[in-house]
Amino acid sequence: MAGETETARTGRSDPFERVRRRLPDPLSVGSVLAVLAAWQLLSLSFPPYRFPGLVGLAENVGTVLAGTGEFDPVLNYGVTLGRVLVGFVVSFALAAVWGFSMGLRPAAEDYLGAPLFTLLTVPSVVWAFLGVLWFGLTEHLVPVFVVVLVVFPYMAVNLWEGLGAVDDRLVEMARAFDASPVETWRHVYLPQLLPTLFATTRLGLAVAWKLSLIAEVFGAATGVGVVVKYHFENFDTGLVIAWAVPVMALMFGVEWLLGRAERRASRWRPEGSVGTEVAPE
């Protein structure tokens, strides 16, 4: 509060406040340390081959990243991340068309709603089996197919709900001033949809990563999922977990970058505001 008061009084930002904003949240750091401590304590109750401790897990991660095991980390991580990226981009494009169509046109909502919710009920394993039956064992098609058909319905629902929360009064005001559709989207819809777009991106990336592994187990010859399946069949729990840790760390980094980008993009909002609702007069 002192920093905020000083900023409001002098018009200059507190440099220490800027440093504090760049530091990790103490509560987040504490929660991570608590999880690590719980992991280490729990590992004491099991043999290392079944539930490795933190030191053993770190050694396994080092083995994976050094490429001294049976599989090339650059090849398998690169293939998996490429599938995740392609599946996410295609899913986001489909979700934007589907979700925004439902949000802008009631007739489209009635027509597209039932197929969307039908897709939401199909388990990812079913799509994986169908992908293998339809396309065979492919290098990229089956994993991307599974990611798209499972991820895009969730993203479409998210975008649809976000569009429904846009303030209609601002849209009507833009129409009253004869704003073009492009101007209306740029100055009315997108500023209010920013939190939804960032939340949808987080959801899509997180789910796409997990689904890519499932699809690789069933319908691919390379990728992290194939490696995890191999170590599972050899009852090597440490390496099963170790192959997932680097991508988990990468996803944490992406989440941190998205959080910073969202805060930067939302600087125009009044502090403490949760939306763009206009107070009634």
Residue pairs with C-beta under 8 A, 6 or more apart in sequence:
3 13
3 14
3 16
3 17
4 17
6 12
6 14
7 13
7 14
7 17
36 54
39 53
39 54
40 53
40 54
42 51
43 51
43 52
43 53
43 54
43 56
44 53
45 51
48 56
48 238
49 235
49 236
49 237
49 238
50 237
51 237
52 60
52 237
52 238
52 241
56 238
57 238
57 241
57 242
57 245
60 238
60 239
60 241
60 242
61 242
61 245
61 246
63 69
63 239
63 242
64 73
64 239
64 242
64 243
64 246
65 73
65 246
67 73
67 74
69 239
70 230
71 227
71 230
73 246
75 222
76 222
76 223
76 224
76 226
76 227
76 243
77 224
77 246
77 247
79 139
79 222
79 223
80 212
80 213
80 216
80 223
80 224
80 225
80 247
81 247
81 250
82 140
83 140
83 143
83 144
83 147
83 212
83 215
83 216
83 223
84 147
84 205
84 208
84 209
84 212
86 140
86 144
87 143
87 144
87 146
87 147
87 148
87 151
87 208
87 211
87 212
88 147
88 151
88 204
88 205
88 208
90 144
90 148
90 152
91 147
91 148
91 151
91 152
91 155
91 204
91 208
92 152
92 155
92 200
92 201
92 204
94 148
94 152
94 156
95 151
95 152
95 153
95 155
95 156
95 158
95 159
95 200
95 204
96 159
98 112
98 116
98 152
98 156
98 160
99 155
99 156
99 157
99 158
99 159
99 160
99 163
100 159
100 160
100 163
101 108
101 112
102 108
102 109
102 112
102 113
102 116
102 156
102 160
103 109
103 159
103 160
103 162
103 163
103 164
104 163
109 160
116 153
116 156
116 157
117 153
119 149
119 152
119 153
120 153
120 154
120 157
122 149
122 150
124 146
124 150
124 211
124 214
124 215
125 214
125 218
127 145
127 146
127 149
127 150
127 215
128 142
128 146
128 214
128 215
128 217
128 218
128 219
129 218
131 141
131 142
131 145
131 146
131 215
131 218
131 219
132 142
132 218
132 219
135 141
135 142
135 145
135 219
136 219
137 219
137 220
137 221
138 219
138 220
139 220
139 221
139 222
140 220
142 215
142 218
142 219
142 220
143 212
143 215
143 216
143 219
143 220
143 223
143 225
145 215
146 211
146 212
146 214
146 215
146 219
147 208
147 211
147 212
147 215
150 207
150 211
151 204
151 207
151 208
151 211
154 203
154 204
154 207
155 200
155 203
155 204
158 196
158 199
158 200
158 203
159 193
159 196
159 197
159 200
161 196
162 193
162 195
162 196
162 197
162 199
162 200
163 189
163 193
163 196
165 192
165 196
165 275
166 188
166 189
166 192
166 193
167 192
167 275
167 276
167 277
167 278
169 278
170 188
170 192
170 276
170 278
171 184
171 188
171 189
174 183
174 184
174 187
174 188
175 184
179 187
179 188
191 268
191 276
192 275
192 276
194 262
194 265
194 266
195 262
195 266
198 258
198 261
198 262
198 265
201 258
202 255
202 258
205 251
205 254
206 251
209 247
209 251
212 223
212 224
212 225
213 223
213 224
213 225
213 228
213 244
214 225
215 225
216 222
216 223
216 224
216 225
216 226
216 229
217 225
217 226
217 228
217 229
220 226
224 243
224 244
224 247
227 243
228 240
228 243
228 244
231 239
231 240
231 243
232 240
269 276
